């Protein structure tokens, strides 16, 4: 092979080797590029995620700072469940969460809104050493203690018959799902899966209650009955839907009576002519004791009217509740008066009420005499019970809270207000006060009024109700709930 050919073969060989090397380098750098690109993508995606959560956190904190309400509600349902035996088979108690978050528009002043609601179902929100006013554990309210006199009658006692509601010679009877007038069956004004019927007299007429299963709910219907015609008390006769099965009960006069649904969670209405007022908040689980067949007796008239609730059914759930008007046109509150009895009863019903009339008990008042049938350890008894109203304390009493501000590292410069939908002064002299320092000076405030504290740097929030009693035992101060709204500043 000549020299020229050798040179050409060497060149071709080296060229091929160079091309092979270039291909290796190309593959190597392609791999590096892919890894580098992947790394850049992962890094960029991570940064985006971090920025997203950063802005989300900022948004949430801004919302909290401007208008988030943290409200701790001591609900009656959570602190006062009825006995498990009181629930109908297959039903469970519906419990509401004790903590709720809601939004309340407030001026953008850089302060955080906070709220606390006390329903007095317990003493967790009260300073027990500084609270001297009586708390009713069944009615879950602050008031004066009820005052009743019990006198057992010596004559033989016979249980009343509630199987029929009679006016003159006409008797309306409800047994199971059948309604009869003087023994003749009546066609119900509503059709469906009827669970039970009740019939009671209201003045010179009757009131009929029908409970119907509709889906997974129990619907309550109520009607007036004049011996011939049914007239709906509520629109289309229907008052409510409830998840609990119960029974109706009625009591009062033809133009002013109560309609009460006695389920685990009760419902109630006051019917005056064609006007119906919902008073269901008076018939909570503690009052209902797992479910009753309501009996209602009305006493007095006008602003002196009182109502007495009891259980007609013999199920070892004796109930004796007084609903009072406190000198007003409407029912102002309720009190558990079963606890005033000298002995315990398994069954108690009120047969009749008598107006004793105005008599001297320090001042003119309006007591009522109640004829009561009761059973104790299987023994039937008759009692006369005189309702003298309420025990007037010998001096001023008060209700004082603990520190309600649970925000750490904050100051409380501003009280938005104290409000209550269940407040009645009776004839007492009542004042409200608040302070933002433990053991500091109390500052006067009116219900519903805002207040800037004289020292804006206090870290506490407390309230107090001071009561100077009046002199009429017919009336009592009554506080069934209190909403405390205030603002805090972060340090």
Buried (B, 14 or more C-beta within 10 A) or exposed (E): EEEEEEEEEEEEEEEEEEEEEEEEEEEEEEEEEEEEEEEEEEEEEEEEEEEEEEEEEEEEEEEEBBBBBBBBBBBBBBBBBBEEEBBBEEBEBEEEEEEBEEEEEBEEEEBBBBBBBBBBBBBEBBBEEEBBBBBBBBBBBBBBBBBBEBEEEEEEBEEEEBEBBEBEEEBBBBEEBEBBBEEEEBEBBBEEEBBBBBBBBBBEBBBBBBBBEEEEBBBBBBBBBEEEEBEBBBEEBBBBEBBBBBBBBBBBBBEBBBBBBBBBBBBBBBBBEEEBEEBBBBBBBBBBBBBBBBBBBBBBEEEBBBBBBBBBBEBEBBBBBBBBBBBEEEBBBBBBBBBBBEEEBBBBBBEEBEEBEEEEBEEEBBBBBBBBBBBBEEEEBBBBBBBBBBBBBEEBBBBBBBBBBEBEEBBBBBBBBBBBEBBBBBBBEBBBBBBBBEEBEBBEBEEEEBBEBEBEEBBBBBBBBBBBBBEBBBBBBBBBBBBBBBBBBEE
